[in-house]
Amino acid sequence: MEKELIFNLLKERGLNASMIARSLNVTPQAVHRVISEGRGSIRIVKAIAKVCDKDHKTLFPYYLREKTSKEKTEKQVLQKELDAKLAPFAQEA
């Protein structure tokens, strides 16, 4: 679903991201990020879906999309390159 629809579902129930965050002991930004960007905790996804009386897979289909093997491999390569570039800084800590 689109983020506006999710925010409207919450509003219809008298809820907002801050209220959910308080109940889950997370920041409002964490809840907002899940709704707006599809990033964050599956626990938050499921909590939002529960209060909206929706299945989390229906409410957040983009969030649960599995990455392809190619995407995973590309990310691993980028991570290794980043690790190599930042290694001197990691040892300073």
FIKOLVO-731456 format. One record per atom (N, C-alpha, C, O, CB): residue in one letter; residue number from 1; x, y, z. Coordinates in steps of 0.05 Angstrom, whole numbers. Atoms other than C-alpha are relative to their C-alpha. Glycine has a CB too. Layout:
N
PT/a/NUM/X/Y/Z
...
This chain:
93
PT/m/1/17/-24/0
PT/m/1/0/0/0
PT/m/1/18/25/0
PT/m/1/41/24/9
PT/m/1/-19/0/24
PT/e/2/-15/-26/0
PT/e/2/21/72/-9
PT/e/2/1/11/28
PT/e/2/-17/6/44
PT/e/2/-14/20/-19
PT/k/3/-3/-11/-27
PT/k/3/46/108/52
PT/k/3/-23/17/9
PT/k/3/-30/17/32
PT/k/3/26/16/1
PT/e/4/23/-17/-8
PT/e/4/-11/158/50
PT/e/4/-23/-17/10
PT/e/4/-37/-9/29
PT/e/4/-9/17/-24
PT/l/5/22/18/-8
PT/l/5/-61/101/55
PT/l/5/5/-11/28
PT/l/5/-13/-14/44
PT/l/5/-3/-23/-20
PT/i/6/-7/11/-27
PT/i/6/-24/72/115
PT/i/6/-4/21/21
PT/i/6/-15/16/43
PT/i/6/29/-11/0
PT/f/7/4/-22/-19
PT/f/7/-22/139/150
PT/f/7/-30/6/4
PT/f/7/-38/12/26
PT/f/7/15/26/-10
PT/n/8/29/-4/-2
PT/n/8/-96/147/135
PT/n/8/-14/-22/17
PT/n/8/-32/-16/33
PT/n/8/-13/1/-27
PT/l/9/11/22/-16
PT/l/9/-112/78/164
PT/l/9/6/5/30
PT/l/9/-11/1/47
PT/l/9/13/-27/-8
PT/l/10/-6/-6/-28
PT/l/10/-76/99/228
PT/l/10/-17/23/10
PT/l/10/-28/21/32
PT/l/10/30/7/2
PT/k/11/16/-23/-8
PT/k/11/-111/166/230
PT/k/11/-29/-7/5
PT/k/11/-41/3/24
PT/k/11/2/22/-22
PT/e/12/28/9/-4
PT/e/12/-179/132/222
PT/e/12/-4/-13/27
PT/e/12/-26/-13/38
PT/e/12/-8/-19/-23
PT/r/13/1/14/-26
PT/r/13/-163/93/285
PT/r/13/9/18/23
PT/r/13/11/9/46
PT/r/13/17/-25/-1
PT/g/14/-9/-18/-20
PT/g/14/-140/155/322
PT/g/14/29/-3/8
PT/g/14/37/4/30
PT/g/14/-18/-2/24
PT/l/15/-28/7/-6
PT/l/15/-67/133/319
PT/l/15/19/16/-18
PT/l/15/11/27/-38
PT/l/15/5/-29/-3
PT/n/16/-21/-12/17
PT/n/16/-2/162/293
PT/n/16/26/-15/6
PT/n/16/28/-32/24
PT/n/16/3/30/5
PT/a/17/-26/13/-3
PT/a/17/71/141/287
PT/a/17/11/3/28
PT/a/17/24/-16/38
PT/a/17/19/11/-21
PT/s/18/-11/-4/-27
PT/s/18/90/171/354
PT/s/18/-13/-19/20
PT/s/18/0/-29/38
PT/s/18/-4/29/8
PT/m/19/14/17/-19
PT/m/19/37/131/391
PT/m/19/9/-29/-3
PT/m/19/14/-43/17
PT/m/19/-30/1/-4
PT/i/20/-9/27/5
PT/i/20/59/66/358
PT/i/20/29/-3/11
PT/i/20/36/-23/24
PT/i/20/-1/-7/-30
PT/a/21/-28/0/-10
PT/a/21/132/83/373
PT/a/21/1/-2/30
PT/a/21/17/-18/41
PT/a/21/14/26/-9
PT/r/22/1/1/-29
PT/r/22/116/95/446
PT/r/22/-6/-28/10
PT/r/22/6/-38/28
PT/r/22/-20/20/11
PT/s/23/8/27/-8
PT/s/23/82/27/452
PT/s/23/21/-20/-6
PT/s/23/23/-40/9
PT/s/23/-26/-7/-14
PT/l/24/-21/20/8
PT/l/24/139/-9/417
PT/l/24/27/7/12
PT/l/24/47/-8/9
PT/l/24/2/-1/-30
PT/n/25/-25/-9/-11
PT/n/25/193/30/454
PT/n/25/22/4/-21
PT/n/25/45/-4/-18
PT/n/25/10/-20/21
PT/v/26/-18/-8/21
PT/v/26/224/56/390
PT/v/26/-5/29/-6
PT/v/26/-23/41/5
PT/v/26/-4/-18/-26
PT/t/27/4/-28/7
PT/t/27/231/125/360
PT/t/27/-22/3/-20
PT/t/27/-28/-15/-36
PT/t/27/27/12/-11
PT/p/28/20/-6/20
PT/p/28/176/157/320
PT/p/28/12/-1/-29
PT/p/28/-2/-9/-48
PT/p/28/-13/27/4
PT/q/29/-14/1/25
PT/q/29/227/162/264
PT/q/29/2/-28/-11
PT/q/29/0/-33/-35
PT/q/29/28/13/2
PT/a/30/-2/28/9
PT/a/30/235/87/262
PT/a/30/-27/-9/-12
PT/a/30/-27/-23/-32
PT/a/30/7/-18/24
PT/v/31/26/7/10
PT/v/31/160/78/253
PT/v/31/-6/14/-27
PT/v/31/-16/2/-46
PT/v/31/-22/7/20
PT/h/32/4/-16/24
PT/h/32/157/133/201
PT/h/32/16/-11/-23
PT/h/32/6/-12/-46
PT/h/32/7/30/5
PT/r/33/-17/11/20
PT/r/33/215/102/163
PT/r/33/-12/-25/-12
PT/r/33/-11/-30/-36
PT/r/33/28/-6/11
PT/v/34/13/25/9
PT/v/34/179/35/159
PT/v/34/-23/7/-19
PT/v/34/-25/-5/-40
PT/v/34/-10/-17/23
PT/i/35/24/-7/16
PT/i/35/116/68/132
PT/i/35/9/14/-26
PT/i/35/-2/8/-47
PT/i/35/-18/18/16
PT/s/36/-7/-17/23
PT/s/36/150/118/85
PT/s/36/20/-13/-19
PT/s/36/18/-10/-44
PT/s/36/11/25/9
PT/e/37/-22/10/17
PT/e/37/211/80/60
PT/e/37/1/-30/-2
PT/e/37/17/-41/-18
PT/e/37/26/10/11
PT/g/38/-1/29/1
PT/g/38/198/7/74
PT/g/38/26/-11/12
PT/g/38/35/-32/5
PT/g/38/-3/-10/-28
PT/r/39/-25/9/-13
PT/r/39/261/3/117
PT/r/39/-4/-1/30
PT/r/39/-19/15/41
PT/r/39/24/19/-7
PT/g/40/1/3/-29
PT/g/40/268/-20/188
PT/g/40/-8/-27/9
PT/g/40/-4/-47/-5
PT/g/40/-20/20/10
PT/s/41/5/25/-13
PT/s/41/244/-73/234
PT/s/41/-26/-14/-9
PT/s/41/-46/-1/-13
PT/s/41/-1/4/30
PT/i/42/24/15/6
PT/i/42/196/-129/216
PT/i/42/-19/1/23
PT/i/42/-44/-2/19
PT/i/42/8/-30/-7
PT/r/43/17/-3/-24
PT/r/43/170/-122/287
PT/r/43/-18/24/-3
PT/r/43/-42/23/4
PT/r/43/17/1/26
PT/i/44/16/-24/4
PT/i/44/147/-52/270
PT/i/44/-20/-4/-22
PT/i/44/-43/5/-19
PT/i/44/18/24/-6
PT/v/45/18/6/23
PT/v/45/117/-74/204
PT/v/45/-24/-16/10
PT/v/45/-47/-9/4
PT/v/45/15/-17/-22
PT/k/46/22/17/-10
PT/k/46/76/-128/239
PT/k/46/-18/15/20
PT/k/46/-42/11/20
PT/k/46/11/-25/13
PT/a/47/16/-16/-19
PT/a/47/54/-80/294
PT/a/47/-19/19/-14
PT/a/47/-42/22/-7
PT/a/47/18/15/20
PT/i/48/17/-19/15
PT/i/48/29/-28/245
PT/i/48/-22/-15/-14
PT/i/48/-45/-6/-14
PT/i/48/17/15/-21
PT/a/49/21/16/14
PT/a/49/-8/-82/205
PT/a/49/-21/-9/20
PT/a/49/-45/-9/13
PT/a/49/13/-24/-14
PT/k/50/19/10/-19
PT/k/50/-40/-108/268
PT/k/50/-20/22/8
PT/k/50/-44/17/10
PT/k/50/14/-10/25
PT/v/51/18/-21/-8
PT/v/51/-68/-41/290
PT/v/51/-17/10/-23
PT/v/51/-38/22/-19
PT/v/51/16/24/12
PT/c/52/16/-7/23
PT/c/52/-93/-29/219
PT/c/52/-18/-23/-9
PT/c/52/-33/-20/-28
PT/c/52/19/8/-24
PT/d/53/17/23/7
PT/d/53/-127/-97/218
PT/d/53/5/-10/-28
PT/d/53/-13/-18/-43
PT/d/53/-29/6/4
PT/k/54/-8/9/26
PT/k/54/-88/-117/156
PT/k/54/22/-21/3
PT/k/54/36/-21/23
PT/k/54/9/24/-18
PT/d/55/-23/18/1
PT/d/55/-40/-172/137
PT/d/55/25/16/-7
PT/d/55/25/33/-25
PT/d/55/-5/-23/-21
PT/h/56/-24/-16/5
PT/h/56/31/-146/139
PT/h/56/11/-3/-28
PT/h/56/24/15/-39
PT/h/56/22/-8/20
PT/k/57/-9/5/27
PT/k/57/46/-177/71
PT/k/57/-16/17/-20
PT/k/57/-6/24/-41
PT/k/57/-2/-29/-7
PT/t/58/17/-17/17
PT/t/58/-12/-138/41
PT/t/58/6/29/4
PT/t/58/7/45/-15
PT/t/58/-30/-6/5
PT/l/59/-5/-28/-7
PT/l/59/3/-73/77
PT/l/59/27/10/-9
PT/l/59/30/33/-17
PT/l/59/-4/4/30
PT/f/60/-28/-7/7
PT/f/60/78/-74/62
PT/f/60/12/-19/-20
PT/f/60/32/-31/-14
PT/f/60/17/1/25
PT/p/61/-11/19/19
PT/p/61/89/-115/-1
PT/p/61/28/7/-9
PT/p/61/45/-10/-14
PT/p/61/-18/-2/-24
PT/y/62/-26/-9/9
PT/y/62/149/-73/-22
PT/y/62/22/-5/21
PT/y/62/45/-10/15
PT/y/62/0/30/-7
PT/y/63/-19/4/-22
PT/y/63/182/-82/47
PT/y/63/10/-29/0
PT/y/63/33/-34/7
PT/y/63/-14/7/26
PT/l/64/-7/28/-3
PT/l/64/182/-158/43
PT/l/64/11/-13/-25
PT/l/64/15/-37/-26
PT/l/64/-24/-15/9
PT/r/65/-10/11/25
PT/r/65/207/-165/-28
PT/r/65/28/-12/5
PT/r/65/46/1/17
PT/r/65/1/22/-22
PT/e/66/-26/13/-3
PT/e/66/265/-214/-30
PT/e/66/19/11/-20
PT/e/66/12/16/-44
PT/e/66/-3/-31/-3
PT/k/67/-20/-9/19
PT/k/67/329/-189/-61
PT/k/67/9/-24/-17
PT/k/67/11/-47/-8
PT/k/67/24/12/15
PT/t/68/-10/20/18
PT/t/68/355/-227/-121
PT/t/68/28/-7/8
PT/t/68/41/8/23
PT/t/68/-2/9/-29
PT/s/69/-28/8/-5
PT/s/69/421/-264/-118
PT/s/69/19/21/-10
PT/s/69/39/27/2
PT/s/69/6/-28/-13
PT/k/70/-17/-21/12
PT/k/70/450/-211/-163
PT/k/70/2/24/19
PT/k/70/23/35/23
PT/k/70/-10/8/-28
PT/e/71/0/-23/-18
PT/e/71/429/-155/-116
PT/e/71/16/-6/26
PT/e/71/30/12/35
PT/e/71/-29/7/8
PT/k/72/-15/7/-24
PT/k/72/457/-192/-56
PT/k/72/30/0/-5
PT/k/72/45/10/11
PT/k/72/-9/-28/11
PT/t/73/-28/2/7
PT/t/73/523/-205/-91
PT/t/73/11/28/-4
PT/t/73/33/34/5
PT/t/73/4/-17/-26
PT/e/74/-9/-28/5
PT/e/74/529/-132/-114
PT/e/74/4/14/27
PT/e/74/23/29/30
PT/e/74/-20/15/-18
PT/k/75/-2/-14/-26
PT/k/75/517/-108/-43
PT/k/75/24/-11/16
PT/k/75/37/4/29
PT/k/75/-26/-5/17
PT/q/76/-23/12/-14
PT/q/76/569/-157/-15
PT/q/76/26/12/-11
PT/q/76/45/17/4
PT/q/76/-1/-30/-3
PT/v/77/-24/-11/12
PT/v/77/620/-131/-65
PT/v/77/5/29/9
PT/v/77/27/36/16
PT/v/77/-2/-1/-32
PT/l/78/-2/-28/-9
PT/l/78/605/-59/-47
PT/l/78/9/1/29
PT/l/78/25/19/36
PT/l/78/-27/14/-4
PT/q/79/-7/0/-28
PT/q/79/611/-76/27
PT/q/79/30/-6/3
PT/q/79/43/7/20
PT/q/79/-17/-20/15
PT/k/80/-28/7/-2
PT/k/80/679/-108/17
PT/k/80/18/23/-9
PT/k/80/39/29/4
PT/k/80/7/-25/-18
PT/e/81/-15/-24/9
PT/e/81/704/-47/-22
PT/e/81/0/22/21
PT/e/81/20/34/27
PT/e/81/-12/10/-26
PT/l/82/3/-20/-21
PT/l/82/678/-1/32
PT/l/82/17/-7/25
PT/l/82/31/9/36
PT/l/82/-29/4/8
PT/d/83/-16/9/-23
PT/d/83/710/-43/87
PT/d/83/30/5/-5
PT/d/83/44/13/13
PT/d/83/-5/-30/5
PT/a/84/-28/-4/7
PT/a/84/777/-40/51
PT/a/84/8/30/2
PT/a/84/29/37/12
PT/a/84/6/-11/-28
PT/k/85/-6/-29/-1
PT/k/85/774/36/43
PT/k/85/0/11/28
PT/k/85/16/29/34
PT/k/85/-21/15/-18
PT/l/86/2/-12/-27
PT/l/86/754/49/115
PT/l/86/15/-15/21
PT/l/86/14/-8/45
PT/l/86/-29/1/7
PT/a/87/-15/16/-19
PT/a/87/798/-3/148
PT/a/87/19/16/18
PT/a/87/20/11/42
PT/a/87/16/-21/-14
PT/p/88/-17/-16/-17
PT/p/88/849/48/172
PT/p/88/-15/16/22
PT/p/88/-5/20/44
PT/p/88/17/19/-17
PT/f/89/16/-15/-19
PT/f/89/794/88/206
PT/f/89/-12/-18/22
PT/f/89/-15/-10/45
PT/f/89/-22/15/-14
PT/a/90/12/19/-18
PT/a/90/764/26/239
PT/a/90/20/-7/23
PT/a/90/12/-12/45
PT/a/90/-10/-25/-14
PT/q/91/-21/7/-19
PT/q/91/830/12/274
PT/q/91/6/23/20
PT/q/91/17/18/41
PT/q/91/26/-8/-14
PT/e/92/-5/-23/-18
PT/e/92/833/82/304
PT/e/92/-19/0/24
PT/e/92/-12/12/45
PT/e/92/-3/25/-15
PT/a/93/20/-1/-21
PT/a/93/772/70/347
PT/a/93/8/-15/24
PT/a/93/-6/-16/44
PT/a/93/-26/-11/-9
